[in-house]
Amino acid sequence: MSVIGVGCVLFRYADSEYVLSDDFDIPTFKKDVSDAIEKLEQVVDLEVYGIDDPYTGFRSFEENEDGIVFPIPCNFRLSFTLNLPWKVQVNYGGELDVEKFSIDIVYGYERPVMYVTYDDDGSKANNNPSFSVSVIRKFLADRISGKIVCDAIGPSPFHANFRVSENLHPTLRLSRTDNVGSGYAQLEISVPEREYATEIFIENFNETFSSFYYLTTQRNILINARRGLVSETRELLNERRSGFIKIIKSSFSMADKIDSIHKNTVEERMTRIHIESCLDEYASTDQLGKNTPLEIFFEEFFNVVKGSTWEEFSSVANFFEERRQKLFGNISVLIGGIIGGVIGALIGSTATFLLTASLNHQSKAISSSAKSQNMKGEITESSPPSRLASPKQ
């Protein structure tokens, strides 16, 4: 019996900003990725499809929630055999009794999906296909380094194990063999020929998995925005201020938190609207696994956009902003009053000084004039009579 594990690994340049340069192009990126895989000594029988196809869908690159830019090619597939001895597996947490894996990494329209296929008779419990995805994901992330690096989008592994069985039906049938809510789902893939099970599985469900991982990326952005809103609002509410200087400093630092709350509110709302739009689009193109056991895995995306009241955080931010503006308004009035008082005092004292100086000058002038008049009077009174007698009549 064959088993299949599903996950998401994506490749990017170590210098993620290179994707934004004029030198970047999709065919070169595909060639760099295939060269990086081919260099691994554990890889044999590498086949690459669509390496010269420049098609990227409606965007050639995207930035994840951590700010890392990565290319998004389409019509690109890497298929190879990976020989991973147990002594190598143990370095990546592996205890599988299988050493030979068939790997298919298929870039769909939204996100790449990795399929790990190997033979297992079901006699050993530790030969878990989901576990194999985890081991191989870690191996690729560790061994591929240099110009190209390998990342993953969780959940990798996808929370389901797929086992292949043959039947007489001409098309694939997917059924669940365990109880819902019992952990990783156990799904059975029934195909006409076991040899082509992976191909048939990829053909039928690759876009479903690709859409799932794209929605996961958007959900992570949404959750990060909501965490930021909660964290920053708590910081505002827990702001402790005592003393005039501390109040001023706190008011300045509060501005950054308020701006961040508004930014995260917009990010949360736009991402939520985008997820809702994607769900509508995927539903119309039958990419949500409708009427299959995969449908249940998309419920979380419908739930994450329901009943959101995150806009209320903007109201809290507005409250603190109004209080901050009032504080600065009061401080401005206080400072204006103080400055006005100082200027008034300076003007008053200057005027008083000038008036006093003027009065003193006038007083001195009057005093000097009086002294001059007194001196003239004294001279007149002390003058001797004329020796010439008046002629007698």
HUPENOR-V781759 format. One record per pair of residues at least 4 apart in sequence whose C-alpha atoms are under 6 Angstrom apart, sorted by the first residue. I is the first residue (numbers start at 0). J is the second residue. If there is no record, write none. Layout:
BEGIN
I,J  I,J
END
This chain:
BEGIN
0,118  0,119  0,120  1,117  1,118  1,119  1,163  2,116  2,117  2,161  2,162  2,163  3,115  3,116  3,128  3,161  4,114  4,115  4,128  4,129  4,132  4,160  5,113  5,114  5,156  5,157  6,112  6,113  6,155  6,156  6,157  7,112  7,113  7,151  7,152  7,155  8,150  8,151  9,149  9,150  9,151  10,148  10,149  11,69  11,147  11,148  12,146  12,147  13,146  13,147  13,148  15,68  18,23  25,53  26,50  26,51  26,53  29,50  41,81  41,82  42,80  42,81  43,80  44,79  44,80  45,78  45,79  46,77  46,78  47,76  47,77  48,75  48,76  49,74  49,75  54,73  55,59  55,72  55,73  59,70  59,71  60,69  60,70  60,71  61,68  61,69  62,66  62,67  62,68  63,67  64,220  73,106  73,107  73,108  75,106  76,104  76,105  77,103  77,104  78,102  78,103  79,102  80,100  80,101  80,102  81,99  81,100  82,98  82,99  83,98  84,98  88,93  89,93  91,134  93,134  95,126  100,116  100,117  101,115  101,116  102,114  102,115  103,113  103,114  104,112  104,113  105,111  105,112  106,111  107,111  107,209  109,209  109,210  109,213  110,209  110,213  128,160  129,156  129,160  132,136  132,156  133,156  139,143  140,149  143,148  144,148  158,183  159,183  159,184  159,185  160,185  160,186  161,186  161,187  162,187  162,188  163,187  163,188  163,189  164,189  165,189  165,190  165,191  165,192  165,193  166,189  166,190  166,191  167,191  168,191  169,191  171,189  171,190  172,188  172,189  173,187  173,188  174,186  174,187  175,185  175,186  176,185  176,186  177,185  196,200  200,204  201,205  205,209  206,210  207,286  207,287  214,218  221,267  221,270  224,263  224,267  227,231  228,232  228,260  231,256  233,237  240,246  245,249  249,253  257,316  261,313  263,267  266,270  271,304  277,281  278,282  281,285  281,286  282,287  287,294  288,293  288,294  289,294  319,323  324,328  327,331  330,334  331,335  332,336  334,338  335,339  336,340  338,342  339,343  340,344  343,347  344,348  345,349  346,350  347,351  348,352  350,354  351,355  352,356  358,362  363,367
END
